[in-house]
Amino acid sequence: MLMEADNQYVKDRMEKLRRWIELGVNPFPYKYEKTHDSVEVVDKAKDLEPGKASRKFVSVAGRVMSIRVMGNASFAHIQDEKGKVQIYFTKNDLGDNYKPFSKLLETGDFVGVYGKVYKTNRGEPTVMATKMELLSKGLRPLPEKYHGLTDAELRYRQRYVDLFVNPEVKAVFETRAKIVSAVREFLESKGFIEAEIPLLQPIYGGGSARPFKTHINAWDFDMYLSISPETYLKRLLVGGFEKVYFMGKNFRNEGSDKTHNPEFTMMECYQAYADYEDMMELTEDLYVFVCMKVLGTTKVKYQDKTIDFRKPWKRLPMKEAIKTFADIDVDKLDDDELQNAMRNFNVEYEGDFSRDLAIELLFEELCEDKLIQPTFITQQPKGSTPLCKVKRNDPNVLERFEPFVNGWEIGNAYSELNDPIIQEKLFV
């Protein structure tokens, strides 16, 4: 429900909408011919002397973020996809159109402005309006002191507000789009083919996650949303493809935190005739390529850290990580001592005791948050996954790796177990 103050703001804006219509203005026109964006206006103004205007006209459009009326002249800032630019409109230039724009225009409205690029005496790039057009009347006010919107709940539930109120958020969206494009470019340069997989599946597989369940009315049949593309991509290898990948949505009906979401985007790839050493190299090369393509450097600043994705990444066996970060040599502990260590560190364990799973849980609790720079954790205990080949010179550990960055697991891969008899036995 709208609060009383909000109701009054909306009523005031509805009244101004009515007045625009009485003036014969369509407050929601079909289109507008925009020729330049804010960045291009700034670029055109850089060579002008303060107080001078260019000879060429531009047509810009955007949302009004601020407005300052000073009698027969007014300033406003409009924001478009690229940034903000100042506009200047006067009674002398707009004639009879000046009064409605000076009296009825509000923050949150969209306007189109046609005029010359001008640099003010203070050096600010500006469009001097000779024509103005209302493009969309805003019927709700912008957040109070829009530049200070900080309520996390509002920002995440109303991302559209967050995007235009906090421009740095839009930069994150733009960077993500570039990352996705660069991942595809890299994989396709390596000969991988992108494949679509069914998101509605009769049997879900490829991970140990709780699925979302749905029902197909046409077939009167229960199905599950995909938790992983794995089994479908492997079928393509069976069919004769040698390098395939999928990038799209997966759905896991589980908890949510800062690094986990029930609906998320995953990239998963498979390569025939390759092992986990090949995939570690592919992973390193992928991150280096994307960093250079998007940022021009392998160094990424995140909060108070600088993370360098240049290769080679550190490789650390899981047991060595536990010894390094927790001073525990699990090979010297029997099962009772291992369970005592878990109790001492408040590591929760459910179900029948498995030594291999206990080692993995100790690693997750005591080591993961220490792995800031890109690191491959390798040689996981044999019992941690039934999908992986054992290490060639040590049958007690796996040819598997998990890359970690900033304390987060960012992937998982292994030399695929392709002996169906052994795999069936492990699943059972």
Sequence and secondary structure as in RCSB ss.txt:
>XXXX:A:sequence
MLMEADNQYVKDRMEKLRRWIELGVNPFPYKYEKTHDSVEVVDKAKDLEPGKASRKFVSVAGRVMSIRVMGNASF
AHIQDEKGKVQIYFTKNDLGDNYKPFSKLLETGDFVGVYGKVYKTNRGEPTVMATKMELLSKGLRPLPEKYHGLT
DAELRYRQRYVDLFVNPEVKAVFETRAKIVSAVREFLESKGFIEAEIPLLQPIYGGGSARPFKTHINAWDFDMYL
SISPETYLKRLLVGGFEKVYFMGKNFRNEGSDKTHNPEFTMMECYQAYADYEDMMELTEDLYVFVCMKVLGTTKV
KYQDKTIDFRKPWKRLPMKEAIKTFADIDVDKLDDDELQNAMRNFNVEYEGDFSRDLAIELLFEELCEDKLIQPT
FITQQPKGSTPLCKVKRNDPNVLERFEPFVNGWEIGNAYSELNDPIIQEKLFV
>XXXX:A:secstr
   HHHHHHHHHHHHHHHHHHHTT  SS S       HHHHHHHHTTS TT EEEEEEEEEEEEEEEEEETTEEE
EEEE SS EEEEEEEHHHHGGGHHHHHHH  TT EEEEEEEEEE TT  EEEEEEEEEEEE   S   TTGGG  
 HHHHHH HHHHHHH HHHHHHHHHHHHHHHHHHHHHHHTT EE    SEESS  SSS    EEEETTTTEEEEE
 S SHHHHHHHHHTT SEEEEEEEEE  S  BTTB SEEEEEEEEETT  HHHHHHHHHHHHHHHHHHHTSSSEE
EETTEEEE  SS EEEEHHHHHHHHH   GGG  HHHHHHHHHHTT    SS  HHHHHHHHHHHHTGGG  S E
EEE  BGGG TTB EETTEEEEESEEEEEETTEE   EE B   HHHHHHHH 
